[in-house]
Amino acid sequence: MTRFSASTICTAAMQHQSPTDCKFISFFSEQKFEYADADRKKPAVPTSKDEPPLLGLKTTKNFITKNAVETIMSVPGKPEKKYADTRIGDTHNLIPSGLEPKFVHKKVC
C-alpha cells in the first residue's frame, strides 16, 4: 500500500456514487422539501401589507391621570408579619415559623 492509495477516506476498490444518483435534494432542483407535519403548522403572521394599521387614530383617555387616581383611591394592603433573625436583617414569614400561636388565626363563627 502506497502513501497515495491510502490518502482517501475509503479504499480505492470501493464504488462511489455519481452526483446524479445522489438522493439529496440539490439547490436548483424542482423538487422541494416538505416536513411530515406541515399540515399542523400555524398560519403565518400577517405582514404590514396585508392590512395597514389605522393612521391618525388617537384616544382622548389620559392614562397617567387614570392610573394616579386609581392608585390614590385603592385600599392599601396589610403588610406581612415577618421577623428578623440576624443582625444583618434577614427576614422570614412569622406565621409558618411557629413563633405565633395558631389559635390567633382561627376564624370565629
DRENMARVO-690893 format. One record per atom (N, C-alpha, C, O): residue in three letters; chain; atom name; y negated, x negated, z. Coordinates in nm, 3 decimals. Layout:
 res chain atom       y       x       z
 ALA     A   CA       Y       X       Z
...
# end
This chain:
 res chain atom       y       x       z
 MET     A    N   0.117  -0.085   0.000
 MET     A   CA   0.000   0.000   0.000
 MET     A    C  -0.123  -0.090   0.000
 MET     A    O  -0.139  -0.178   0.085
 THR     A    N  -0.209  -0.066  -0.095
 THR     A   CA  -0.329  -0.147  -0.104
 THR     A    C  -0.443  -0.080  -0.031
 THR     A    O  -0.434   0.034   0.013
 ARG     A    N  -0.548  -0.155  -0.019
 ARG     A   CA  -0.663  -0.103   0.052
 ARG     A    C  -0.723   0.018  -0.019
 ARG     A    O  -0.768   0.111   0.048
 PHE     A    N  -0.726   0.019  -0.150
 PHE     A   CA  -0.789   0.127  -0.225
 PHE     A    C  -0.706   0.254  -0.229
 PHE     A    O  -0.760   0.364  -0.240
 SER     A    N  -0.574   0.241  -0.220
 SER     A   CA  -0.491   0.362  -0.222
 SER     A    C  -0.501   0.437  -0.090
 SER     A    O  -0.479   0.558  -0.088
 ALA     A    N  -0.534   0.370   0.018
 ALA     A   CA  -0.545   0.435   0.148
 ALA     A    C  -0.689   0.468   0.183
 ALA     A    O  -0.716   0.511   0.295
 SER     A    N  -0.782   0.450   0.092
 SER     A   CA  -0.923   0.473   0.122
 SER     A    C  -0.961   0.620   0.117
 SER     A    O  -1.074   0.654   0.154
 THR     A    N  -0.872   0.708   0.073
 THR     A   CA  -0.900   0.851   0.073
 THR     A    C  -0.837   0.915   0.195
 THR     A    O  -0.758   0.852   0.266
 ILE     A    N  -0.871   1.036   0.219
 ILE     A   CA  -0.817   1.107   0.335
 ILE     A    C  -0.669   1.138   0.315
 ILE     A    O  -0.590   1.126   0.409
 CYS     A    N  -0.633   1.176   0.197
 CYS     A   CA  -0.493   1.208   0.170
 CYS     A    C  -0.434   1.102   0.077
 CYS     A    O  -0.506   1.020   0.019
 THR     A    N  -0.304   1.105   0.064
 THR     A   CA  -0.240   1.007  -0.023
 THR     A    C  -0.262   1.044  -0.168
 THR     A    O  -0.296   1.158  -0.198
 ALA     A    N  -0.243   0.951  -0.255
 ALA     A   CA  -0.269   0.973  -0.397
 ALA     A    C  -0.167   1.066  -0.459
 ALA     A    O  -0.193   1.122  -0.566
 ALA     A    N  -0.052   1.085  -0.396
 ALA     A   CA   0.052   1.169  -0.453
 ALA     A    C   0.026   1.317  -0.431
 ALA     A    O   0.092   1.400  -0.494
 MET     A    N  -0.069   1.353  -0.345
 MET     A   CA  -0.096   1.494  -0.317
 MET     A    C  -0.169   1.559  -0.434
 MET     A    O  -0.247   1.495  -0.505
 GLN     A    N  -0.143   1.686  -0.454
 GLN     A   CA  -0.209   1.761  -0.560
 GLN     A    C  -0.340   1.820  -0.505
 GLN     A    O  -0.341   1.885  -0.400
 HIS     A    N  -0.446   1.798  -0.574
 HIS     A   CA  -0.576   1.853  -0.535
 HIS     A    C  -0.607   1.977  -0.616
 HIS     A    O  -0.567   1.987  -0.732
 GLN     A    N  -0.678   2.071  -0.555
 GLN     A   CA  -0.718   2.191  -0.627
 GLN     A    C  -0.840   2.161  -0.713
 GLN     A    O  -0.926   2.082  -0.676
 SER     A    N  -0.844   2.226  -0.825
 SER     A   CA  -0.963   2.211  -0.907
 SER     A    C  -1.071   2.304  -0.853
 SER     A    O  -1.039   2.402  -0.786
 PRO     A    N  -1.196   2.277  -0.879
 PRO     A   CA  -1.303   2.362  -0.827
 PRO     A    C  -1.297   2.505  -0.879
 PRO     A    O  -1.349   2.595  -0.813
 THR     A    N  -1.235   2.530  -0.993
 THR     A   CA  -1.226   2.666  -1.045
 THR     A    C  -1.123   2.748  -0.971
 THR     A    O  -1.132   2.870  -0.969
 ASP     A    N  -1.023   2.683  -0.908
 ASP     A   CA  -0.920   2.755  -0.833
 ASP     A    C  -0.962   2.779  -0.688
 ASP     A    O  -0.887   2.839  -0.611
 CYS     A    N  -1.077   2.735  -0.652
 CYS     A   CA  -1.123   2.744  -0.514
 CYS     A    C  -1.140   2.891  -0.474
 CYS     A    O  -1.189   2.972  -0.553
 LYS     A    N  -1.100   2.926  -0.351
 LYS     A   CA  -1.107   3.065  -0.306
 LYS     A    C  -1.237   3.097  -0.233
 LYS     A    O  -1.255   3.209  -0.187
 PHE     A    N  -1.327   2.999  -0.222
 PHE     A   CA  -1.456   3.024  -0.159
 PHE     A    C  -1.551   3.086  -0.258
 PHE     A    O  -1.539   3.067  -0.379
 ILE     A    N  -1.647   3.162  -0.206
 ILE     A   CA  -1.746   3.224  -0.293
 ILE     A    C  -1.855   3.121  -0.320
 ILE     A    O  -1.915   3.067  -0.227
 SER     A    N  -1.880   3.094  -0.445
 SER     A   CA  -1.985   2.998  -0.477
 SER     A    C  -2.121   3.066  -0.471
 SER     A    O  -2.130   3.189  -0.468
 PHE     A    N  -2.225   2.987  -0.468
 PHE     A   CA  -2.361   3.039  -0.451
 PHE     A    C  -2.405   3.124  -0.570
 PHE     A    O  -2.475   3.223  -0.552
 PHE     A    N  -2.363   3.087  -0.689
 PHE     A   CA  -2.409   3.155  -0.810
 PHE     A    C  -2.310   3.260  -0.859
 PHE     A    O  -2.331   3.316  -0.967
 SER     A    N  -2.205   3.289  -0.785
 SER     A   CA  -2.106   3.385  -0.833
 SER     A    C  -2.158   3.528  -0.818
 SER     A    O  -2.249   3.555  -0.740
 GLU     A    N  -2.099   3.618  -0.895
 GLU     A   CA  -2.137   3.759  -0.890
 GLU     A    C  -2.076   3.828  -0.768
 GLU     A    O  -2.127   3.930  -0.722
 GLN     A    N  -1.968   3.772  -0.717
 GLN     A   CA  -1.900   3.832  -0.603
 GLN     A    C  -1.979   3.802  -0.476
 GLN     A    O  -2.013   3.686  -0.450
 LYS     A    N  -2.009   3.904  -0.397
 LYS     A   CA  -2.087   3.887  -0.275
 LYS     A    C  -1.997   3.909  -0.154
 LYS     A    O  -1.903   3.989  -0.158
 PHE     A    N  -2.027   3.838  -0.047
 PHE     A   CA  -1.950   3.850   0.076
 PHE     A    C  -1.991   3.978   0.149
 PHE     A    O  -2.109   4.014   0.150
 GLU     A    N  -1.894   4.045   0.209
 GLU     A   CA  -1.923   4.167   0.283
 GLU     A    C  -1.842   4.165   0.412
 GLU     A    O  -1.722   4.138   0.411
 TYR     A    N  -1.909   4.193   0.523
 TYR     A   CA  -1.842   4.195   0.651
 TYR     A    C  -1.748   4.315   0.660
 TYR     A    O  -1.769   4.417   0.594
 ALA     A    N  -1.643   4.301   0.742
 ALA     A   CA  -1.545   4.409   0.756
 ALA     A    C  -1.605   4.529   0.829
 ALA     A    O  -1.566   4.643   0.803
 ASP     A    N  -1.699   4.505   0.922
 ASP     A   CA  -1.759   4.614   0.999
 ASP     A    C  -1.901   4.646   0.949
 ASP     A    O  -1.988   4.678   1.029
 ALA     A    N  -1.923   4.637   0.821
 ALA     A   CA  -2.056   4.662   0.764
 ALA     A    C  -2.097   4.808   0.777
 ALA     A    O  -2.216   4.838   0.778
 ASP     A    N  -2.000   4.900   0.788
 ASP     A   CA  -2.034   5.042   0.799
 ASP     A    C  -2.092   5.075   0.938
 ASP     A    O  -2.160   5.177   0.953
 ARG     A    N  -2.066   4.992   1.038
 ARG     A   CA  -2.120   5.015   1.173
 ARG     A    C  -2.256   4.951   1.192
 ARG     A    O  -2.311   4.957   1.302
 LYS     A    N  -2.310   4.891   1.091
 LYS     A   CA  -2.437   4.819   1.101
 LYS     A    C  -2.553   4.916   1.127
 LYS     A    O  -2.556   5.026   1.073
 LYS     A    N  -2.646   4.873   1.211
 LYS     A   CA  -2.763   4.955   1.242
 LYS     A    C  -2.856   4.959   1.121
 LYS     A    O  -2.855   4.866   1.040
 PRO     A    N  -2.935   5.065   1.107
 PRO     A   CA  -3.028   5.070   0.995
 PRO     A    C  -3.137   4.964   1.010
 PRO     A    O  -3.167   4.919   1.121
 ALA     A    N  -3.194   4.925   0.901
 ALA     A   CA  -3.294   4.820   0.901
 ALA     A    C  -3.423   4.867   0.968
 ALA     A    O  -3.454   4.987   0.967
 VAL     A    N  -3.496   4.774   1.025
 VAL     A   CA  -3.624   4.804   1.088
 VAL     A    C  -3.725   4.836   0.978
 VAL     A    O  -3.733   4.760   0.881
 PRO     A    N  -3.801   4.944   0.989
 PRO     A   CA  -3.896   4.977   0.883
 PRO     A    C  -4.005   4.871   0.872
 PRO     A    O  -4.054   4.819   0.972
 THR     A    N  -4.039   4.840   0.751
 THR     A   CA  -4.144   4.741   0.727
 THR     A    C  -4.280   4.810   0.729
 THR     A    O  -4.289   4.932   0.737
 SER     A    N  -4.384   4.732   0.721
 SER     A   CA  -4.519   4.787   0.723
 SER     A    C  -4.551   4.862   0.594
 SER     A    O  -4.644   4.942   0.589
 LYS     A    N  -4.473   4.836   0.489
 LYS     A   CA  -4.499   4.902   0.361
 LYS     A    C  -4.433   5.040   0.353
 LYS     A    O  -4.472   5.122   0.270
 ASP     A    N  -4.334   5.066   0.439
 ASP     A   CA  -4.266   5.196   0.437
 ASP     A    C  -4.360   5.308   0.480
 ASP     A    O  -4.381   5.404   0.406
 GLU     A    N  -4.417   5.295   0.598
 GLU     A   CA  -4.509   5.397   0.648
 GLU     A    C  -4.626   5.325   0.715
 GLU     A    O  -4.609   5.273   0.825
 PRO     A    N  -4.741   5.321   0.652
 PRO     A   CA  -4.852   5.245   0.710
 PRO     A    C  -4.902   5.309   0.839
 PRO     A    O  -4.898   5.431   0.853
 PRO     A    N  -4.948   5.228   0.934
 PRO     A   CA  -5.000   5.284   1.060
 PRO     A    C  -5.131   5.359   1.036
 PRO     A    O  -5.201   5.336   0.938
 LEU     A    N  -5.161   5.448   1.128
 LEU     A   CA  -5.285   5.525   1.119
 LEU     A    C  -5.401   5.435   1.159
 LEU     A    O  -5.411   5.392   1.274
 LEU     A    N  -5.487   5.409   1.066
 LEU     A   CA  -5.601   5.322   1.093
 LEU     A    C  -5.717   5.404   1.148
 LEU     A    O  -5.739   5.518   1.107
 GLY     A    N  -5.789   5.346   1.239
 GLY     A   CA  -5.906   5.413   1.295
 GLY     A    C  -5.870   5.514   1.401
 GLY     A    O  -5.958   5.589   1.446
 LEU     A    N  -5.746   5.521   1.444
 LEU     A   CA  -5.704   5.616   1.548
 LEU     A    C  -5.752   5.563   1.682
 LEU     A    O  -5.709   5.456   1.726
 LYS     A    N  -5.839   5.636   1.749
 LYS     A   CA  -5.892   5.594   1.877
 LYS     A    C  -5.871   5.704   1.979
 LYS     A    O  -5.870   5.822   1.946
 THR     A    N  -5.853   5.662   2.103
 THR     A   CA  -5.835   5.758   2.210
 THR     A    C  -5.960   5.758   2.298
 THR     A    O  -6.031   5.658   2.308
 THR     A    N  -5.985   5.870   2.360
 THR     A   CA  -6.100   5.881   2.449
 THR     A    C  -6.059   5.859   2.594
 THR     A    O  -6.143   5.864   2.684
 LYS     A    N  -5.932   5.834   2.617
 LYS     A   CA  -5.881   5.815   2.752
 LYS     A    C  -5.922   5.678   2.804
 LYS     A    O  -5.905   5.577   2.735
 ASN     A    N  -5.976   5.674   2.925
 ASN     A   CA  -6.017   5.549   2.987
 ASN     A    C  -5.906   5.506   3.082
 ASN     A    O  -5.896   5.556   3.194
 PHE     A    N  -5.824   5.414   3.038
 PHE     A   CA  -5.706   5.376   3.115
 PHE     A    C  -5.743   5.298   3.242
 PHE     A    O  -5.673   5.308   3.342
 ILE     A    N  -5.852   5.222   3.239
 ILE     A   CA  -5.891   5.144   3.356
 ILE     A    C  -5.936   5.236   3.469
 ILE     A    O  -5.896   5.218   3.584
 THR     A    N  -6.018   5.335   3.435
 THR     A   CA  -6.063   5.430   3.537
 THR     A    C  -5.947   5.514   3.589
 THR     A    O  -5.937   5.539   3.709
 LYS     A    N  -5.861   5.556   3.499
 LYS     A   CA  -5.745   5.637   3.538
 LYS     A    C  -5.655   5.561   3.635
 LYS     A    O  -5.608   5.617   3.733
 ASN     A    N  -5.632   5.434   3.607
 ASN     A   CA  -5.547   5.352   3.693
 ASN     A    C  -5.613   5.328   3.827
 ASN     A    O  -5.545   5.329   3.930
 ALA     A    N  -5.745   5.307   3.829
 ALA     A   CA  -5.816   5.285   3.955
 ALA     A    C  -5.812   5.408   4.042
 ALA     A    O  -5.789   5.399   4.162
 VAL     A    N  -5.836   5.524   3.983
 VAL     A   CA  -5.833   5.650   4.060
 VAL     A    C  -5.693   5.677   4.113
 VAL     A    O  -5.676   5.721   4.227
 GLU     A    N  -5.592   5.651   4.032
 GLU     A   CA  -5.454   5.672   4.073
 GLU     A    C  -5.417   5.582   4.190
 GLU     A    O  -5.346   5.625   4.282
 THR     A    N  -5.465   5.459   4.188
 THR     A   CA  -5.435   5.365   4.295
 THR     A    C  -5.508   5.402   4.423
 THR     A    O  -5.450   5.392   4.532
 ILE     A    N  -5.633   5.445   4.413
 ILE     A   CA  -5.710   5.483   4.531
 ILE     A    C  -5.651   5.607   4.597
 ILE     A    O  -5.645   5.614   4.720
 MET     A    N  -5.607   5.704   4.517
 MET     A   CA  -5.556   5.830   4.571
 MET     A    C  -5.412   5.821   4.621
 MET     A    O  -5.365   5.912   4.690
 SER     A    N  -5.341   5.715   4.588
 SER     A   CA  -5.199   5.707   4.626
 SER     A    C  -5.186   5.680   4.776
 SER     A    O  -5.274   5.620   4.838
 VAL     A    N  -5.075   5.724   4.832
 VAL     A   CA  -5.047   5.704   4.974
 VAL     A    C  -4.981   5.567   4.990
 VAL     A    O  -4.883   5.539   4.921
 PRO     A    N  -5.031   5.483   5.079
 PRO     A   CA  -4.969   5.352   5.096
 PRO     A    C  -4.829   5.365   5.157
 PRO     A    O  -4.805   5.451   5.242
 GLY     A    N  -4.740   5.280   5.114
 GLY     A   CA  -4.603   5.283   5.167
 GLY     A    C  -4.596   5.212   5.301
 GLY     A    O  -4.682   5.132   5.336
 LYS     A    N  -4.488   5.244   5.376
 LYS     A   CA  -4.470   5.181   5.506
 LYS     A    C  -4.415   5.040   5.484
 LYS     A    O  -4.329   5.019   5.399
 PRO     A    N  -4.466   4.944   5.561
 PRO     A   CA  -4.411   4.809   5.545
 PRO     A    C  -4.270   4.801   5.604
 PRO     A    O  -4.236   4.874   5.697
 GLU     A    N  -4.189   4.712   5.550
 GLU     A   CA  -4.053   4.694   5.601
 GLU     A    C  -4.059   4.624   5.736
 GLU     A    O  -4.147   4.541   5.761
 LYS     A    N  -3.964   4.658   5.822
 LYS     A   CA  -3.956   4.590   5.951
 LYS     A    C  -3.885   4.457   5.929
 LYS     A    O  -3.772   4.454   5.880
 LYS     A    N  -3.952   4.348   5.965
 LYS     A   CA  -3.897   4.215   5.947
 LYS     A    C  -3.917   4.132   6.072
 LYS     A    O  -4.000   4.165   6.157
 TYR     A    N  -3.840   4.027   6.084
 TYR     A   CA  -3.858   3.932   6.193
 TYR     A    C  -3.856   3.791   6.136
 TYR     A    O  -3.792   3.764   6.034
 ALA     A    N  -3.929   3.700   6.203
 ALA     A   CA  -3.933   3.560   6.162
 ALA     A    C  -3.841   3.482   6.252
 ALA     A    O  -3.848   3.494   6.375
 ASP     A    N  -3.753   3.400   6.193
 ASP     A   CA  -3.656   3.329   6.275
 ASP     A    C  -3.678   3.178   6.281
 ASP     A    O  -3.604   3.108   6.350
 THR     A    N  -3.776   3.127   6.211
 THR     A   CA  -3.805   2.983   6.219
 THR     A    C  -3.955   2.963   6.237
 THR     A    O  -4.035   3.056   6.224
 ARG     A    N  -3.990   2.838   6.269
 ARG     A   CA  -4.131   2.805   6.284
 ARG     A    C  -4.204   2.813   6.151
 ARG     A    O  -4.325   2.838   6.146
 ILE     A    N  -4.129   2.790   6.042
 ILE     A   CA  -4.190   2.794   5.909
 ILE     A    C  -4.228   2.937   5.871
 ILE     A    O  -4.324   2.960   5.797
 GLY     A    N  -4.152   3.033   5.922
 GLY     A   CA  -4.184   3.172   5.895
 GLY     A    C  -4.087   3.241   5.803
 GLY     A    O  -4.125   3.338   5.736
 ASP     A    N  -3.961   3.195   5.796
 ASP     A   CA  -3.860   3.264   5.715
 ASP     A    C  -3.837   3.403   5.773
 ASP     A    O  -3.810   3.415   5.893
 THR     A    N  -3.848   3.507   5.692
 THR     A   CA  -3.835   3.643   5.741
 THR     A    C  -3.710   3.708   5.688
 THR     A    O  -3.664   3.676   5.579
 HIS     A    N  -3.655   3.799   5.767
 HIS     A   CA  -3.536   3.877   5.730
 HIS     A    C  -3.559   4.021   5.773
 HIS     A    O  -3.643   4.049   5.858
 ASN     A    N  -3.483   4.113   5.713
 ASN     A   CA  -3.494   4.253   5.750
 ASN     A    C  -3.442   4.274   5.891
 ASN     A    O  -3.341   4.216   5.930
 LEU     A    N  -3.511   4.358   5.966
 LEU     A   CA  -3.476   4.381   6.106
 LEU     A    C  -3.361   4.480   6.121
 LEU     A    O  -3.278   4.463   6.210
 ILE     A    N  -3.353   4.582   6.037
 ILE     A   CA  -3.254   4.689   6.055
 ILE     A    C  -3.110   4.639   6.037
 ILE     A    O  -3.028   4.667   6.124
 PRO     A    N  -3.073   4.567   5.931
 PRO     A   CA  -2.933   4.523   5.920
 PRO     A    C  -2.898   4.406   6.012
 PRO     A    O  -2.781   4.370   6.022
 SER     A    N  -2.997   4.346   6.080
 SER     A   CA  -2.968   4.230   6.164
 SER     A    C  -2.901   4.269   6.295
 SER     A    O  -2.832   4.186   6.355
 GLY     A    N  -2.918   4.392   6.341
 GLY     A   CA  -2.859   4.436   6.467
 GLY     A    C  -2.950   4.413   6.585
 GLY     A    O  -2.910   4.440   6.698
 LEU     A    N  -3.071   4.365   6.563
 LEU     A   CA  -3.165   4.342   6.673
 LEU     A    C  -3.232   4.471   6.718
 LEU     A    O  -3.291   4.475   6.826
 GLU     A    N  -3.225   4.575   6.637
 GLU     A   CA  -3.285   4.703   6.673
 GLU     A    C  -3.171   4.804   6.690
 GLU     A    O  -3.080   4.807   6.607
 PRO     A    N  -3.174   4.886   6.796
 PRO     A   CA  -3.066   4.982   6.819
 PRO     A    C  -3.054   5.084   6.706
 PRO     A    O  -3.154   5.126   6.648
 LYS     A    N  -2.927   5.123   6.675
 LYS     A   CA  -2.903   5.214   6.564
 LYS     A    C  -2.948   5.357   6.594
 LYS     A    O  -2.985   5.430   6.502
 PHE     A    N  -2.946   5.398   6.721
 PHE     A   CA  -2.982   5.537   6.752
 PHE     A    C  -3.129   5.566   6.723
 PHE     A    O  -3.167   5.683   6.714
 VAL     A    N  -3.210   5.464   6.709
 VAL     A   CA  -3.351   5.484   6.677
 VAL     A    C  -3.366   5.544   6.537
 VAL     A    O  -3.460   5.620   6.512
 HIS     A    N  -3.275   5.510   6.447
 HIS     A   CA  -3.283   5.557   6.308
 HIS     A    C  -3.204   5.685   6.283
 HIS     A    O  -3.198   5.731   6.169
 LYS     A    N  -3.143   5.743   6.386
 LYS     A   CA  -3.067   5.867   6.371
 LYS     A    C  -3.163   5.981   6.340
 LYS     A    O  -3.270   5.991   6.399
 LYS     A    N  -3.122   6.069   6.248
 LYS     A   CA  -3.205   6.185   6.216
 LYS     A    C  -3.177   6.295   6.317
 LYS     A    O  -3.061   6.326   6.345
 VAL     A    N  -3.282   6.354   6.371
 VAL     A   CA  -3.270   6.460   6.471
 VAL     A    C  -3.271   6.593   6.398
 VAL     A    O  -3.357   6.617   6.313
 CYS     A    N  -3.175   6.679   6.431
 CYS     A   CA  -3.165   6.811   6.366
 CYS     A    C  -3.272   6.905   6.412
 CYS     A    O  -3.277   7.019   6.366
# end
